[in-house]
Structures are given as structure tokens and as C-alpha cells.
Amino acid sequence: MNRLFLSILAVFAFATSAFAQQTARLQVIHNAADQAAAAVDVYVGDELVLNDFAFRTASPFAELPAGVPLTVGIAPSASISVNDTIKKFTITLEPNGTYLAIANGVITPDAFAPNPSGADISFSIYAIPNARAEASNADQVDVLVFHGCTDAGPVDVYAGPNKIVSELAYNKASSYLSVPPGTYPLAVAPAGGSPIARYIADVSTLTGSAITIVASGFLDAGANGGGPAFGLFAVTSEGGPFIPLPPQQTTPKARVQIVHNAADPAAAAVDVYVNGELAVNDFAFRTVTPTLELEPGQEYTIGVAPSTSASAADTLKSFKVALPAGLYVVFANGVVQQGFAANPGGADIGFTIFPITGIRPVAQSEGNIDVIVFHGVTDAPAVDIRTGDENLVSGLAYGKNTEYISVPAAEYVIGVAPTGGNVIASYRVAGTALAGQSAVIFASGFLDPAANKNGPGFGLYALIAGNILRLPVAAESVVEVPSLPNTTVSPNPASTSVQARFTMPHDGSVRIRLTDLTGSTAAQTSVDGLSAGNHVIPMSVGGQAAGSYLMTIDAGTHRSVVPVAVVR
């Protein structure tokens, strides 16, 4: 392969002697997971320099002319000449510089899943300056991390418990890390989230070397034409096929989130201890802990203490749990003091915990929402949960939860009624934006705060993707209206502004509202005097927090609702 690179020098033999004496070092890395680019030919100028250059392969570092523009062309592996080039890039290398040139992305972006942060995923070459062909310290190993997974958002990278890379976005590279030779457990997590993949990086034999660790392939191969799956790979300065990092074999854990749903004002904030160690400080009512990882089958003591506690010795109530591996949501519920209204069904309302097993991280069908309902209101009787005249849940008593209920991702108004009685409160669920997700909907507070030390009032809340959302009260039922023709919103995801495109069926006005998942209006605009036909209306989202929203477009008797993601 070095011989092929030498041909580049001949291409530029016409350059002045000053330029001819200036060189830089370059390594080319093929990480474009599009199967249409599984092997490519690489041209510099008119010369073929890399023939049948395969995905997950790297060239060695080679000396190239510096200070002159180099036209790099990418062609199908069956190319005959530079005329078959499908992509061209021009790069100019600084004299004495050392570079990585990473081919990444997909040739036809519309045929692949978009990047969650809205990054351009089209095929390109990413030039990384100040690369290293060897370690800066002969006793160390220098490691650079490159994010090359088109359908993944920003990630954090951990070595053991230590975060070594933060919020690395697609097509970006980290700074070099210098580490002693050894074996390191690596974990990849969505930025700010929990690890989703773990690997072992053995660099014990690479003393004095510099390597590039590449995130390669697709998180969801099925949504990307069945392309290669995600993995971490090492690239050495000698080039050749990528070296796959083996997955770390881990023992499954019991992964637990605790929801504070105890409405007693005396427990408005508490401290949570696990085996005598403070796990959550000032744990507030209607909030949820981060995921706690427990060893399966091992007995743990969970203690709840006042928020002013100094140690586990201040614990008011403790519980012993031993859970098999799996996902759990645990509700801390009930009252600590005396003097509260009794439960109409005679249930014990003392402070305790209610574990829910078999939690699903996502819905089992991409077009559905999977929901568990938990009854956590101490002074409420058993209830029915209704949509229209149909019972989704019947006779749910305090402290009990349903199994999962799978329903199509749509807009719902759900009513709460005493078993067999009339609806006493209705709530709106913005289900269109929740397709493919799972949720735990829970009843919280007191039906009669005045009889319960003026504690918080009744409401329905949802635990979705680790966050608690208040379900908005529904003033009226959902009205079925025809959709606006040809409605689209782009870009989606968006960071600064979006454009709503639609066809007006008749002359009139249009109102556009952007709402969050609680139903609160985040932005809105109205335009009068539109004629029948196609229209494009812009709306700014630059002031909105990152997350999921719904854009509702009303035009007379027509309405369309489109999920919109805002990214930062």
C-alpha cells in the first residue's frame, strides 16, 4: 500500500522544488458503513492510489506532498479511471503535519436513519490534523476516539468508572489520551445517560504506539438497510483491517429506579441509603432516582431518612430487598405520620415500597405505547381507567399495578372513575410523540387534601425514559378532524427553526402550536388570509429545551399533529 501512495508523489512532480521538499504524513481510514461503499477505489489527481479499499480497513501512514491542493476522488471498486469518481474532496496538508483522513457517512442519506442530533450523514472525508503515528511518550499508549456512527447522538466514553470523553458528537474526534500499557474496560453511553455497550481494550503490547478507536457501524442495522452493526474498533499506525474490541462479558444486574410518590408533607424530601451509604440526597416528592445497579440476588437494605439526616442512623424506615437481574421501578408510597384519611378499601396506607417487575426499556412494537398503571393515592378507592366508554383498567386498588397494556401511539383522553362509577377527572396523553416507548402512569397526591394535612392534590403522572411528566387535565374530548394534506416538518430533528409545509384545502387562516409532552405551549404563530394551495410557514425553536414536542397545525376544519425533536 505504501507503493501506491508513492505514485502520488509522481503526480505532483511538476511542483516547484520548494513544494516538492515539503511533505506531510497521512493515514486513510475507511469507516463508511453504507454497503454501497463496502469497497471503493481512491484516486489522487488522476492516479489510482488505493484499489478495492475495503470498509473497516486503514492505510499505513505515508509521506505526501504538503502545501499543494490534493484532489481526492472516491469511485466504485469496479472503476476504470478517475472519470468514475462519485465524490471529490480537496485537501491541502501543512508541511511536516500528521493527519488522519477518515471516510465516513452514507452515499444516499435519505435511505438511512437520520442522525438524532441533525448532523449531516452524507459521505465525506473528515481530516483530523495533529494526528500521531506514535505516542508522545515512549512509555505510554496514545489513544484518540472518533465517533463514526451515523445514527447515534453524542456519546460519553468511560474507562471503568471514569468518564474519559464527554459529549462526543458524530464525525468528531476526541483529544489524545495518554495511558500506560494495559487492559481497560470501555463503556459507551448516550451523553448524560447510562452505558449501552461495554468493551475490553487491550493495549498492553502497544507501548510507544498511537491508535485510533473508531465507533463504527449502525446502532439500528434494521433501520439502515441491514448494514453492519455498531462496534468499537482499533486502528494502528501500520494500517490494515480494523481490530475489533471484544465485548465485555458482564453479569446482568438488577437495575432499579425509585419514584418518590409518598404525599405526606413530612416526607416532601428524604435521603435514601443503600446498605448504610447515602445513595440519593434530598430526594423530592414526584421525582425519580437515577438507575441504581444492584447485584442480582444479593440482599440490600434500603433506608429512608429525613432530608436533614447525617447518616444511616437517622433512618425512619428501612426495607430489605433481594432482586433477580432485570429492570424495576420501585414506588416509595404512603404516609409517615398519623392523622390521614383512611383508604376506602381498607388498605394499609403506612409508608412502604411497591416494586414493579419486568419493566420494558421500550415498547415491544414501534407503533405502540406500552403502559403500566400504578395506583398510589392513599385516600382513593379502587378505580377504572377509561378511554371513551371502554375500560382499559378495571378495579385497580391502592398499591397495585397493572400488567403492560399496549395501545397504538395516538392522542388519548383517559378518565379516572371509582370502580363502576362516573369519571371524576380526565387527562390528555400526547401519545403520537411516544411511539415505541414504554411508560408507567401513576396516580399521585390526595383526592381530598384538606383531610390529609393539606398535602398535594390528586393528579396523573408518567415515568417515561427516566423522566416524570405531569399529564395535563383534559378540558374536552379529542375531536376527530380530517388531516391537512401533504403535511411535513423539516428539518426534524431541528436546532434553530423548522418549516411546516402543508396544503390548504380552502382559503382561510392557519394556527401552529408547538407543545411539550405535558401539553404546555412552547411556541405558537398564526397566519391569516392564506389561499388554497401549498404553503411553508417557519417557526423558531431556538429558545426551546432539547426534547420531544408536538406541532399542531389547525386550518379551519383540518388539523395535523407532527412529532418534532429539538436538539442542542
CORLINFEN-V791944 format. One record per pair of residues at least 4 apart in sequence whose ideal C-beta (glycine too) atoms are under 7 Angstrom apart, sorted by the first residue. I is the first residue (numbers start at 1). J is the second residue. Records with the same first field share a line. If there is no record, write none. Layout:
BEGIN
I = J, J
END
This chain:
BEGIN
1 = 5, 59, 60, 239
2 = 6, 60, 62
4 = 49, 50
5 = 49, 62, 64
7 = 11, 47, 49
8 = 12, 44, 47, 49, 64
9 = 13, 65
11 = 44, 45, 47
12 = 65, 68
15 = 19, 20, 65, 68
16 = 20
17 = 21
19 = 65, 67, 68
22 = 65, 66, 67, 95
23 = 63, 64, 65, 66
24 = 64, 66, 93, 94, 95, 96, 97, 98, 99
25 = 61, 62, 63, 98, 133
26 = 61, 62, 64, 93, 99, 101
27 = 58, 59, 60, 61, 100, 131, 237, 239
28 = 42, 50, 58, 59, 101
29 = 58, 100, 102, 103, 212, 214, 235
30 = 53, 54, 55, 56, 57, 103
31 = 56, 102, 103, 104, 148, 214, 216
32 = 37, 55, 103, 104, 105, 106, 123
33 = 55, 216, 217, 218, 227, 228
34 = 106, 107, 123, 227
35 = 225, 227
36 = 107
37 = 55, 107, 123
38 = 54, 55
39 = 52, 53, 54, 77
40 = 53, 74, 75, 76, 77
41 = 48, 50, 51, 52, 53, 75, 76, 77, 79
42 = 49, 50, 53, 72, 74
43 = 47, 48, 49, 73, 75, 82, 85
44 = 49, 70, 71, 72
45 = 71
46 = 82
50 = 59
52 = 77
53 = 57
56 = 216, 233, 241, 242
57 = 240, 241
58 = 235, 239, 240
59 = 239
60 = 237, 238, 239
61 = 133, 237
64 = 70, 93
66 = 93, 94, 95, 97
67 = 92, 95
68 = 92
69 = 90, 92
70 = 90, 91, 92
71 = 88, 90
72 = 88, 89, 91, 125
73 = 82, 85, 88
74 = 85, 86, 87, 103
75 = 79, 84, 85, 86
76 = 84, 86
79 = 84
80 = 84
87 = 123
89 = 125
91 = 127
93 = 97, 99
97 = 129
98 = 130, 131, 132, 133
99 = 127, 128, 129, 131
100 = 128, 131, 212
101 = 125, 127
102 = 125, 126, 128, 146, 148
103 = 125
104 = 124, 126, 148, 171
105 = 121, 122, 123, 124, 150
106 = 112, 121, 122, 123, 150
107 = 123
109 = 121, 122
111 = 225
112 = 121, 150, 224, 225
113 = 151, 220, 223, 224
114 = 121
115 = 119, 121, 150, 151, 170
116 = 153, 493, 567
117 = 153, 154, 169, 170, 493, 567
118 = 491, 493, 494, 495, 567
119 = 169, 170, 171
121 = 150
126 = 171
128 = 173
132 = 136, 142, 176, 210
133 = 210, 237
134 = 208, 209, 210, 237
135 = 140, 141, 142, 178, 208, 209, 210
136 = 142, 178
137 = 178
138 = 208
139 = 207
140 = 178, 179, 180
141 = 179, 181, 203, 206, 207, 209, 211
142 = 176, 178, 210
143 = 176, 177, 179, 211, 213
144 = 173, 174, 176, 212
145 = 157, 165, 168, 173, 174, 213
146 = 173, 212, 214, 215
147 = 155, 168, 169, 170, 171, 172, 215
148 = 171, 214, 215, 216
149 = 170, 215, 216, 217, 218, 219, 230
150 = 170, 218
151 = 218, 219, 220, 223, 224
152 = 170, 219
153 = 190, 191
154 = 167, 168, 169, 191
155 = 168, 188, 189, 190, 191
156 = 163, 165, 166, 167, 189, 191
157 = 164, 165, 168, 186, 188
158 = 162, 163, 164, 186, 187, 189, 195
159 = 164, 184, 185, 186
160 = 185
164 = 177
165 = 174
167 = 191
168 = 172, 174
181 = 203, 204, 206, 207
182 = 203, 204
183 = 200, 202, 204
184 = 201
185 = 198, 200, 248
186 = 198, 199, 201, 232, 245
187 = 195, 198
188 = 195, 196, 197, 215
189 = 193, 194, 195, 196
190 = 196
194 = 291
197 = 230
198 = 247, 248, 250
199 = 232, 245, 246, 247, 248
200 = 245, 246, 248
201 = 245
206 = 211
209 = 236, 237
210 = 237
211 = 234, 235, 236
212 = 235
213 = 232, 234
214 = 233, 235, 242
215 = 232
216 = 231, 233, 242
217 = 227, 228, 229, 230, 231
218 = 224, 227, 228, 229, 230
219 = 230
220 = 224
221 = 226, 227, 228, 229
222 = 226
231 = 244
232 = 245
233 = 242, 243, 244, 245
234 = 242, 243, 245
235 = 242
252 = 296, 325
253 = 293, 294, 295, 296, 325
254 = 294, 296, 323, 324, 325, 326, 328
255 = 291, 293, 327, 328
256 = 291, 292, 294, 328, 330
257 = 288, 289, 291, 329, 466
258 = 272, 288, 289, 330, 332
259 = 288, 329, 331, 332, 442, 463
260 = 270, 283, 284, 285, 286, 287, 332
261 = 286, 331, 332, 333, 376, 442, 444
262 = 267, 285, 332, 333, 334, 335, 351
263 = 285, 444, 445, 446, 455, 456
264 = 335, 336, 337, 455
265 = 453, 455
266 = 336, 337
267 = 336, 351
268 = 284, 285
269 = 282, 283, 284, 307
270 = 283, 304, 305, 306, 307
271 = 278, 280, 281, 282, 283, 305, 306, 307, 309
272 = 279, 280, 283, 302, 304
273 = 277, 278, 279, 303, 305, 312, 315
274 = 279, 292, 300, 302
275 = 300, 301
276 = 312
279 = 292
280 = 289
282 = 307
283 = 287, 289
286 = 444, 461, 468
287 = 468
288 = 463, 466, 468
294 = 298, 300, 323
296 = 323, 324, 325
297 = 322, 324
298 = 322
299 = 320, 322
300 = 321
301 = 318, 320
302 = 318, 319, 321
303 = 312, 315, 318
304 = 315, 316, 317, 332
305 = 309, 314, 315, 316
306 = 314, 316
309 = 314
310 = 314
316 = 336
317 = 351
319 = 353
323 = 328
326 = 357, 358
327 = 359, 361
328 = 355, 356, 357, 359
329 = 356, 359, 440, 463
330 = 353, 354, 355
331 = 353, 354, 374, 376, 442
332 = 353
333 = 352, 354, 376, 399
334 = 349, 350, 351, 352, 378
335 = 340, 349, 350, 351, 378
336 = 351
339 = 453
340 = 349, 378, 452, 453
341 = 379, 448, 451, 452
343 = 347, 349, 378, 379, 398
344 = 381
345 = 381, 382, 397, 398
347 = 397, 398, 399
349 = 378
354 = 399
356 = 372, 374, 401, 440
360 = 364, 370, 404, 438
361 = 438
362 = 436, 437, 438
363 = 368, 369, 370, 406, 436, 437, 438
364 = 370, 406
365 = 406
366 = 435, 436
367 = 408, 409, 435
368 = 406, 407, 408, 409
369 = 407, 409, 431, 434, 437, 439
370 = 404, 406, 438
371 = 404, 405, 407, 439, 441
372 = 401, 402, 404, 440
373 = 385, 393, 396, 401, 402, 441
374 = 401, 440, 442
375 = 383, 396, 397, 398, 399, 400, 443
376 = 442, 443, 444
377 = 398, 443, 444, 445, 446, 447, 458
378 = 398
379 = 446, 447, 448, 451, 452
380 = 398, 443, 447
381 = 418, 419
382 = 395, 396, 397, 419
383 = 396, 416, 417, 418, 419
384 = 391, 393, 394, 395, 417, 419
385 = 392, 393, 414, 416
386 = 390, 391, 392, 414, 415, 417, 423
387 = 392, 412, 414
392 = 405
393 = 402
394 = 419
395 = 419
396 = 400, 402
409 = 431, 432, 434, 435
410 = 431, 432
411 = 430, 431, 432, 478, 561
412 = 429, 431
413 = 426, 428, 474, 477, 478
414 = 426, 427, 429
415 = 423, 426
416 = 423, 424, 425
417 = 421, 422, 423, 424
425 = 458, 473
426 = 473, 474
427 = 460, 471, 472, 473, 474
428 = 471, 472, 474, 519
429 = 471
430 = 517, 519, 550
432 = 550, 561, 563
433 = 517, 548, 550, 563
434 = 439, 464
437 = 464, 465
439 = 462, 463, 464
440 = 462, 463
441 = 460, 462
442 = 461
443 = 460
444 = 459, 461
445 = 455, 456, 457, 458, 459
446 = 452, 455, 456, 457, 458
447 = 458
448 = 452
449 = 454, 455, 456, 457
450 = 454
459 = 470
460 = 471
461 = 468, 469, 470, 471
462 = 469, 471
463 = 468
464 = 469
469 = 517, 518
470 = 518
472 = 518, 519
481 = 557, 558, 559
482 = 557, 558
483 = 487, 558, 559, 560
484 = 502, 503, 553, 555, 558, 559, 560
485 = 503, 505
486 = 501, 502, 503
487 = 501, 502, 553, 560, 562
488 = 501
489 = 498, 500, 551, 562, 564
490 = 498, 499
491 = 498
492 = 498, 564, 565
493 = 565, 566, 567
494 = 498, 541, 564, 566
495 = 567, 568
496 = 540, 541, 542
497 = 538, 539, 540, 541, 542
498 = 539, 541, 564
499 = 536, 538
500 = 512, 537, 539, 551, 553
501 = 536
502 = 535, 553, 560
503 = 533, 534
504 = 508, 530, 531, 532, 533, 535, 555
505 = 532, 558
506 = 532, 556
507 = 530, 531, 532
508 = 530, 555, 556
509 = 526, 527, 528, 530
510 = 527, 530, 537, 553, 554, 555
511 = 526, 554
512 = 524, 525, 537, 539, 551, 553
513 = 521, 524, 552
514 = 522, 523, 524, 539, 541, 549, 551, 564
515 = 519, 520, 521, 522, 549, 550, 552
516 = 520, 522, 547, 549
517 = 548
522 = 544, 549
523 = 539, 540, 541, 544
525 = 539
527 = 537
530 = 535
541 = 566
544 = 566
546 = 566, 567, 568
547 = 566
548 = 563, 565
549 = 564, 566
550 = 561, 563, 564
551 = 562, 564
552 = 559, 561
553 = 559, 560
554 = 559
END
